[in-house]
Amino acid sequence: MALKLAWLAKKIALSFVSGDNILSVVLFISFLVGAVFFLFVVVPIVLLASVPSFLLGGDGIDQTTLDTQQATMEIYENAPNKIDSEIVSWIKSERTRLNHVDTFSVTNNFSLDWRYLAAIDAVLLSQDFSNVSEGDVIKTARKFLIKNSRVKEREEERIITKDVECSSCQGTGLDFLGANCSSCQGTGIIQEKEIEIVTTHHAFVSISSKSFSDIVQEVFSEEEDKLLAKNILEVLKNQESEESP
């Protein structure tokens, strides 16, 4: 009986590790090894590479490098405010240029996240922010800006009041008895109202933003660069969410 059980166990073991089963086991083990390597090695490296270098700190970084990183950070954080100032100046210039209009209305829906700029430059500069300049960052920021100014004409009815000579007293202000004319109260002038069709001019100034996806499509031609920029943006957003209390 014992010999039969031993023979059966051997048979089962051989059937498990033979032929197609061996290949299946090898493939399964290879998959597990690959998955573990990807999860614990590749993913952290990709995430680290997706963070703009000026955001990476550490105990081993010297003060000069930290100061440079802080200055770079401020360039990106201040860029939206710079564009806002440019918008204000542009609106003032449009108001001066269109000073002949009857009405001047402004709609400002511009909004820009500094992380958009950092994500795009991280790809354009291959993570080398050592030579980044405020002018270059502002140039990229302006790509998000949509400005529109137009003037529309309208025909409107207006009531026009005119001073005319009183017909009752022929402008003398006196009636036939020498008293003050009752029609014009002694002024010799009465006011007549008439409807006049006039052309009015109305200026409409609008400011809005292009989306991050729109600018990525404009700036990058390679799909890999587009995907990388979008991935870096997500990493930046997630990083800020984790740092928020």
C-alpha positions, 0 to 999 in steps of 0.5 A, a space after each residue: 500500500 505504501 509503495 502504491 501511495 509513493 508511486 502515485 505521489 511521484 506520478 502527480 509530481 511528475 505530471 505537475 512539473 512536466 510539459 506545458 505545466 513547467 512552462 506555465 510555472 516558469 511564466 508565472 514566476 517570471 510575471 511575479 518577479 517582473 511585477 515586483 520589479 516594476 512596482 518597487 523599482 520602476 514606478 518610484 524611479 518614474 515618479 522621481 523623474 516626473 518631479 521637476 528638479 527644483 522641487 527636490 530637496 534633501 539633507 545633502 543639498 547645500 545652501 547655494 543649491 537650495 537658494 537657486 531652487 527657491 529662486 526658480 520656484 518663485 519664478 514659476 509661482 510669480 508668473 501668473 501674477 506677471 500675466 495678470 499685471 500685463 492684462 491690467 495694462 492691456 485693458 487700460 490701453 484698450 480703454 484709451 484706444 477706444 475712448 470714443 465708445 459709449 460703453 466699455 465692458 470687460 470680462 476677465 476669466 483668465 486663470 493660470 496654474 504655475 504648475 502648468 508652466 513647470 510641467 511643460 518646462 520640465 519636458 522642454 528643458 529635460 529637467 535641467 532648470 539651471 539656465 531657466 529665465 523669467 523671460 522664458 517662463 513668461 513667454 510660455 505663460 503668455 501662450 495660455 492667454 486669449 485676448 479679444 477686443 471688439 466694438 459693436 454698433 447699435 442703432 438706438 432711439 434717444 429723446 432729444 430736447 431742444 430749445 425753440 422760440 415760443 410761438 405764443 409770444 414770438 419769443 418776447 416772453 409777453 402776452 398781448 396784455 404785457 404780462 408774462 406769457 403763460 406758455 413759456 413762463 415769460 422766458 420766450 423759449 419753450 422745450 420741444 422733445 423729439 425722438 432721434 435715431 442715433 448710432 452708438 458704439 459699445 466695446 467688449 473686452 474679454 480675457 480667457 485661458 487656453 487649457 493645459 491640454 491645448 498648450 501641450 498640443 501646441 508645444 510638443 509634437 511627440 506623443 511621448 512628450 505630451 504624455 510626460 508633461 501631463 504625467 508631471 502635472 499630475 505628480 505635482 498636483 498629487 504632491 501638493 495634495 499630500 503636503 496640504 494639512 
